[in-house]
Amino acid sequence: MSDRQGEVWWGPAPHKSDPAYRPWLIVSGDAHPFSAVECLVVGMTTTEHPDGIAVTDEDWIRGGSDVAAYVSPWYATTIKYRDFDDQQGELAPEVVRKTVDALHRYTPRPTEA
């Protein structure tokens, strides 16, 4: 699988009582240990949250959204490519950088004891 970092795909939303789908932003690249079959993603939503990253029309390289879109960098999971349904588009590298930087803030390195 080629590097798909920045692509947005619709896929299953875990932790829902009913089957649900949402858009996912791919944040991993070819360095992911199983990049041929799966990727690390963060959820996207139409709900504004304090730490969410707003996605503007200009942030879409391809595709887009008819409604307000936000990246939720704290909502990370791994999804197999076969579980994606439909590609929504692709976001600019700057949005991916902001997302990865935010994700790293949620996962600081432990201090030495």
C-alpha positions as CSV (number, residue, x, y, z in Angstrom):
1,M,0.0,0.0,0.0
2,S,1.4,3.4,-0.9
3,D,1.6,6.2,1.6
4,R,-2.0,7.4,2.2
5,Q,-1.3,9.9,5.0
6,G,-3.8,12.8,4.8
7,E,-6.6,10.8,3.1
8,V,-10.0,10.8,4.6
9,W,-12.1,7.7,4.5
10,W,-15.5,6.5,5.8
11,G,-15.2,3.5,8.1
12,P,-16.7,1.8,11.2
13,A,-17.0,3.8,14.4
14,P,-16.1,1.6,17.3
15,H,-17.6,2.0,20.7
16,K,-21.1,2.7,19.3
17,S,-24.1,0.7,20.5
18,D,-25.5,0.6,16.9
19,P,-23.4,0.1,13.8
20,A,-22.2,3.5,12.8
21,Y,-19.7,5.1,10.4
22,R,-17.6,8.2,10.5
23,P,-14.9,9.9,8.5
24,W,-11.3,9.0,9.5
25,L,-8.1,10.9,8.8
26,I,-5.1,8.7,8.1
27,V,-2.2,9.9,10.1
28,S,0.3,7.1,9.7
29,G,2.5,6.5,6.7
30,D,4.5,3.7,5.2
31,A,6.6,3.5,8.5
32,H,3.6,1.9,10.2
33,P,4.6,-1.8,10.9
34,F,1.6,-3.2,9.0
35,S,1.1,-0.4,6.5
36,A,0.2,-2.8,3.7
37,V,-3.0,-3.8,5.5
38,E,-3.9,-1.1,8.2
39,C,-3.3,2.4,9.3
40,L,-3.5,4.7,12.3
41,V,-6.4,7.1,12.0
42,V,-8.1,9.8,14.0
43,G,-11.8,10.5,13.9
44,M,-13.5,13.4,12.3
45,T,-16.8,15.0,13.3
46,T,-19.2,17.7,12.6
47,T,-19.3,18.7,16.2
48,E,-17.0,21.5,17.4
49,H,-15.0,20.6,20.5
50,P,-12.5,22.8,22.4
51,D,-9.5,20.8,21.2
52,G,-10.8,19.9,17.8
53,I,-9.0,21.1,14.7
54,A,-11.3,23.0,12.3
55,V,-11.1,21.9,8.7
56,T,-11.8,24.7,6.2
57,D,-12.7,24.4,2.5
58,E,-9.1,25.4,1.6
59,D,-7.7,22.5,3.7
60,W,-9.2,19.9,1.3
61,I,-6.7,19.0,-1.5
62,R,-9.4,16.7,-3.0
63,G,-13.0,16.1,-2.0
64,G,-14.5,18.1,0.8
65,S,-17.4,18.4,3.2
66,D,-20.8,20.1,2.8
67,V,-20.9,20.7,6.5
68,A,-18.4,22.0,9.1
69,A,-15.7,19.4,9.7
70,Y,-13.3,19.0,12.7
71,V,-10.5,16.5,13.4
72,S,-10.6,14.9,16.8
73,P,-6.9,14.2,17.5
74,W,-7.6,12.4,20.8
75,Y,-9.8,9.8,19.0
76,A,-7.2,7.5,17.6
77,T,-7.4,3.9,16.5
78,T,-6.1,1.5,13.9
79,I,-8.3,0.4,11.0
80,K,-7.7,-2.1,8.3
81,Y,-8.0,-0.7,4.8
82,R,-10.5,-3.4,3.8
83,D,-12.9,-1.9,6.4
84,F,-13.1,1.5,4.7
85,D,-16.2,2.2,2.6
86,D,-15.7,5.4,0.6
87,Q,-13.0,8.0,0.3
88,Q,-14.2,11.5,1.2
89,G,-11.1,13.3,0.1
90,E,-7.6,14.3,1.2
91,L,-6.5,17.0,3.6
92,A,-3.5,19.3,3.3
93,P,-0.2,18.3,5.0
94,E,-0.5,21.2,7.4
95,V,-3.7,19.8,8.8
96,V,-2.1,16.4,9.2
97,R,0.9,18.0,11.0
98,K,-1.4,19.9,13.4
99,T,-3.2,16.7,14.1
100,V,-0.1,14.7,14.8
101,D,1.3,17.4,17.0
102,A,-1.9,17.5,19.0
103,L,-1.9,13.7,19.3
104,H,1.7,13.8,20.6
105,R,0.6,16.3,23.3
106,Y,-1.9,13.6,24.5
107,T,0.9,11.0,24.7
108,P,3.9,12.6,26.4
109,R,6.9,10.6,27.2
110,P,7.0,9.4,30.8
111,T,9.6,11.1,33.0
112,E,12.5,9.1,34.4
113,A,12.0,7.8,37.9
